[in-house]
Every structure is written in C-alpha cells, then in structure tokens.
C-alpha cells in the first residue's frame, strides 16, 4: 500500500508529474492517490524529497485452515442428460476416480441429484465401477437450477465428508461446482486435463493449462477438504468395470427456495448433433467471412453426418451460437475426425481439439498455425474446396 503523509506533503506536485498512470492529483494543495487507478509501481516514492510518500508491504492473510480429518472417498457428480441418463463425462470421471481411490485405498461414489425417475439409469454407473451411489431425489430436482442443486449437494457432502469431488467441465459443472466450493469454503481447480495422487502427501495433483495453454499448472488444495476439480470432457477415457455390490444410499434433501423458476426448455434447432459426442466435427472460423456463409459449413457437416463447430472469433462475431464454440473457453472435443475450415489455429482453439484422432485443415494461408497440428492440410479457398468435397461425398453416399 502506498500512503501519503499529509503533515509532510508541501504540495510540490513532483509525484503528480512522475505518476505514469495519472493516479495522483492535488486536492487542497495536498497529494491524493486514486487507489482504483494506482498500480503500486512506486514511481512516486523516490520523487518526493520530503518523505511524504511511503510504501508499506501488506501482510498476507493466514491461509484458511479447517479440521481435515475424517474425510474419505472419491466422488463424481453424476450429471444427468434431459432423459436422466448419466452424461458420458460422468463415466470418464468414474473411471479416473477408481484409479485415484485405489491409490488412496478408499471408495468411489457418484452423487446423483434428480427426480425418482433417474433411478432407472443407475445400472450404467454400476457397470463403470461405482462403489456407492448417493441419490438425492425430489421431484423439484426434475430440472437443473444451480442454487437448488448446489444446496442439495452441500447437504450430502456435509453428512459424508468426501476427500475428493470431481465434475465435468460442462455448462452445468462450471456453474454448480463454484457454488458448492464457496459453500464448503474449499478450493476448486477448473478445466483440468490430468489428475493423480501425490505419493508422499497423498493429495490430489490437479493439472490444467494456463496462460493460453503455454504452460501446465499443477495445483493442490492443502489446507481444506474436500479437494475439488472440474475436468474437460474426453480428455480421459471411460472403461467399464462392473461392480455388482454397488450400494445405493437414499439422501433426503429439502430443496432450497430461490428467486429462480424453471419455465421451459427450448432445444436449439441448429445443434443437430451433440458436439461433445460427435465422431466427426466440421468447424468454421474467421475465414468463413459472414454469418450466411455458415450454411456452407452446415451443408458440409450434413454430407458427413457431422456436428458443426466454430472458433471463438466466429462466435464473437455473432455468426453462430456459443454452444458450437470449440476451444479453451468453449467445448473440449476429441472426435475421430476434426475438419477446421478457415481457422487460423490460435492456441486457445487448439487446446480444445488437438486430441482429435485425425485433424484436417482447410485454409488459404499456407503459414497458418493450424497446419502445424493438422494430419492433412488443404491450402486453398474454402469456398471452392468445400463444395468440391461435398459433391464427392454425396457421390459416394
């Protein structure tokens, strides 16, 4: 913190002149700092010949600590589809949770929040090795509401004290888990791409890309429990391992009242194929040029029964809804074939699709970064290349 000692300030304005951010002004012949503008660059401190400006290091607050004894179990949030089936990311996380639980010599569990009808789909959770299923059921949980679900999850966590909680970095996971972490006063690492247990400290090492994917950060939650992380879809492989002794634990939860009411669900008509589940994705970027040109991408996708994706540039331009965005701030995908049309290949986009089995790039710029990760590259005008490909695929159909 930079402070001005009024008794020593003579109003010479030397500090005003040297401040590169115009954060100091004169009021009644005394220097005054605007702390909203000040960046603590300290250029003003040596400029004052009267020692009227001082810099004091702020003492860091002691880290929040809690009694972390008695916590056990690796939990997965059992996100449900609109048909009350477990989302595919749940099976991926459950597979990883088994490995983590084995290292910690503890159990694996899935927390399902929903109506009674969700019970009919529990067999798949048993197929993927869940030791326990905590089922918080109520007809008010028929539709997802973040505050209501977070409160229900909180009630279950406080009763059973899990060591680790994992959830998919989906739209729901990204809204639910931060709320839960705040209620539990614990840490949360978002968008992880790898998880493992440190053999010495027996803590969860949570790895995620940082600084636009230029480095990988390894994060631990040392002073609080549970340890919480969201994980990107399709960065981990699902593997079945049936557990016939899986225990279903009924959890009676009273839905909290909020000011939010579910009215109705409107399905997006343009999303004919689920982006995260698609085997083939055709994505358009800035090179598409205009909103109406995305019709060509849709025709291309239709010819291959593929999903339509997009770069952030295309979404920000209003050419296509956000639900189609692939990349660091969109959806992480891992299809068998990913075809990038008019996408330059910035790192923010690459981190969301570079694990695809086969990457095909169509771009008129031969130096576009996308060609560095592409298995096959077509240098050419996409408005000529794509129609030719559509014609060829339709002829083969």
N, C-alpha and C positions, 0 to 999 in steps of 0.2 A: 504494500500500500504506500502511495506517495502522499505526503501530507505537507501542508503549508502552515508555518508558524506565524500567525498574524502579527504577533508582537515584534517579530524581526523583519517582516516584509515592509520595504520602503516604497513600493510601487514603481520600481525602476523599469519594469516591463521586459527585462532581459529574458526571463523564462518564456514569455509570450512569443518572443521572436524566434526562439530556438525550437519550440514545440512543433514537430513535423505533422502533427495531426490536429492542430488548432484546438487542443483540448483545454487550454488555459486562456482565461480572459481577465480583464480588470473590472472589479466591482468596488466602487467607493475607494478607489486607489489601492486596492488590495488584490493580489492574485487569487483566483478561484479556479479549481480544477473540475472539469466535467468528467466524472468517472465513467459515464456511458461511452465517452469518446476516447479516454485515456487508454493506452495500450501497455503502460508501465515500461516504456522504452528507456526511461530515466535520463533523457537528454537534458531535462530541465535542472536536474540536481546539481551538476557541476557548474551550470551557468549562473547560479545565484552566489554572488560574492558575500552575501550577508548570512549565509547558512540558514535561510528561511525555509528551504525546501529539504525535506528528509525522506529517505526511503526505508521502510520497515518491512522485513520479511514476515509474512503471515504464517502463524503456526498452523500446521496441518492438524485437522481433527483426528482424534484417535479412531482407528478402524472399528466399525461396528462389530461387536462380538456377541455370541449367544452360546447357550449350552448346546453343543452339537453331539452330545452323547445319545445313544439310543436310536439313531437313525439307521435304517437299513432298507434294502430293496431298490431295484432299478425299475422305474415306472415309465410307461409310454402313454401319452394322451391318445386315446382311441377316437380320433376324429372320424366322423361318420359322413357318408355321402347323403344326398337327399332321399335315397332309398334305405337309409340306416345301415348301410354296409360299411365295414372299415375301409377307409381310404388306403390306397396302395402304399403311401408313405408310412402308414402305421406298421405294415408288415415288414418294411425295410428296417424301421427303427426297432421293432421287436426282435429281429434277427441280430442287430447290433447289441441290443440290451442283453441278450443271452450271453454274448461274449463278455460284456462288462460285468454281468452278475457272476459269471464263472470266476473271473479274476478276483472279485470281492467276496466270493463264497456266500452269496446271498440269493434272493429270489427275484424273479421277473414278474411284473404285473402290468396290466393295461387298465386305464381308468376310462370308463365309458359313461358319458352323460347324455341322456336321451329319454324318449318315451319307452314304455314297456315293449313296444314292437321291435326295438333294437336287439332284444334278447335272441331273436330267431337267427341272427347272423354271428353268434358267438363261436360257432364251430370253427370258423376260419382262424380265429385268434388261438384256439387250442391247437390247430394244425401248425401254427408257427411258434409254438413252444411257450405260451404264457403259463406261468405257474398259478397266477391269480388274476381274476377279473373283478375289479371294483365297479359295481354298477349303480350309479346314482340315477335313479329313474323317477320321472314325474311327467305327467302329460304336458306340463308347462315347458318342458325341455324339448318339445317337438321341433322347434325352430331355434337356430343358434342366435343368442344375444350375448354379447361379450361380457357385460356386467353380471348377468344371471349365471352364465356358465362359470365365470371366474369365482364367484361366491360359492357355487356348488363344489367346485374343485378344491377350494380353500378348506371347506368343511371336511372333506375326505382326507386331505393332507394333514391337517391338524390332529386327526384321530389316529393316523397310522404312521406318520413321520418317515417318509421315504428318503433315501440317501440321494438319489438322482431322479430327475424328471426330464424326459425328452419329449419333444413335439416336432411335427413337421413345420418347416418354414413356409407354410402356406398362408393364404389370406387370413384364415381363421387362427392358425397357430401364432401368427405375428400380432394378432390383436388380443388373443387370450393370455399368452404367456407373460407379457409385460405386466398386465394387470395382476396376475397371480403372484409374480415376483415381488411386486410392490406390497401386496397384502402380507406376504411371508417375510418381507424385509430381507431378501436374499438377492444374490447376483443372477444375471441371465446373460448368456452369450448367444447372439443371434447368427443365423445363417452359417452354421458350422459345416465343414466338409470332412472332418475326421474327429473321432473320439477314441480315447484309450485311457487306461488307468495307469497312473504313475506307480511303479512297483514299490518305491520307498515310502512315499507319503500316502499312498492309497487314495489319491484324489483324482477326479476326472480332469484329464487334459483336453481342453476344448480348442480345436484348431479351426481358424476361419481366415479367409483372405482379408487383407487390409490395404489401405492406400491404393484403391483401384485394382487390387489383385497383384500388386507388385511385390508384396511380402505376405508371408503366412504368419499370423499371430497365434501363439499358444497361450491360453488363458486358464487360470484355475480360480476356484472360489474356496478360499482357505478358512475364512472365519465364520461362515454361515452355512446353514443347511436348510432345504435341500440344494444340491447343485443343479442348475437348470440350463438347458440349451435347446435351441431350435436347430433343425438340420434340414439342409436343402434336399428336395425330392430327387431321387435317382442317383445320388452320389454314393449310396450304399445299396448292396444287393440283398434282395429278400431270398431267404432259404427256409423251406418248410422243415419242421422237426416236431412232430406231433407229441402233445403232452396229454395223455388220457386222464391224468389225475388233476387237471386244472380245476381250481376251486373258484366258484362264483360267489362273491360276497355282496350281499344286498346293502346298499347305502341309502338310507332315507335322508333326503335333503329337502329343506323347505326353500322354494325359490324366493329370492330377494325381490322386493318391489323396486322398480326403476321407472324413470320417466320415458322409457323407450318401449314402443309397442310394435310387434311384427304385424305388418299389414298383408303383404303378399309377396310371392317370389315371381320375378319376371325373368324367364330364360332368355339369354342373349342369342338371337337367331343366327348371327354371323358365326358363332362358335359351333360349327357342325361336328368337330372332332375335338376331344379333350386334349389340350396342348401338352400337358404333363404326361399323358398316357400314350401319345401318338407314336407310331413306329416311323412315320415319315413326316417331316415338317418343312414347309416352304415359307421362308421368311423374306419380307421386303424391308428395305431401308430407305435412306435419304435419296438414293438413286432412282427410286420409283417416281419421284418428282411431284406427284399430286395425289389427292385422295381418290379421285376417279380411276387412277391407274392401278389401284389395288385390286380392281376387278380382274386384271390380268393374273395377279398372284393367286386369286381365288379360283380362276379357271385352271391354272396350273395345278393347284392343290386338288381340285376336283378330279382331274385326269389321273391322279395317283392315289386317290382316297386318302389324302394327307391333311394335316392340320395347318392352319395359317398362323405364322408367327410374324414378329416385327421387331425392329430395333427401337431403342428409346427415341431416336430422332424422328421416326415415323409416328410414334405415339404422341410425342410432344407437339408435333405439327397438326395433330387432330385428324390424321388420316385413318386411324384405326383405334378401337378401344384399348385401354390399358391391359385388359385380360389377355391380349395377344403378345404382350411385351416379353421378350427373352433377354436375360442378362442379369447383372448384379442387382438391379432394382426391380426386376421383373420375375419371370419364372425360370428356374433352372431345368433344363431338359437334357435328355440323353437318348435320343431316338436312334434307330438303325441308320437312317439317312437324314441329314440336315442340309438343305439347299438354301444358301444365302444369296439373295438377289439384290444387287445394288447396295450392299452393306460393306462399309469400309473395313470393319473389323477392329474397332476400338476394344481395349482390354475389358471394359465394363460389359461389353456384349459377349466377348469370348469366354469369360468365366461362367457364363450361363449355358454354353452349348459345346464347349470344346471336348467334352467327354462323349460326344456322339460317335457312333461306330464309323460312319463314313460322312465326311464333310465335302460338299460340292459348293464352289464359289463361282458366281457369275458377276463380273464387274469389268467395266471398260478401262479401268485404271490398272495397268499391269503391276504397279508398285503398291497396290492396296494391301494393308497388313493381313487381310483375311486370307490371302493366298499362302501365308506362312504356316497356317494351321490346316489348310484345305488338303484333302487327299486328291481331289480333282479340281482343276481350275479352268474356267472358260473366260478368256479375255474377249469381250465383245459387248455390243449394245444389247441390253437385256430385252428391249422391245423387239428385237429381231431374233434373239436366241430363244426366248421363252415360247413364242408362237411356233417356232420350228420344233421345239421339244414336245409341245402339246400335240401337234399334228402327228409326230412319230409315235407317241404313247397311245393316242386314240387309235392309230392304225394297228397297233399291236394288241389292243384290247379285244 
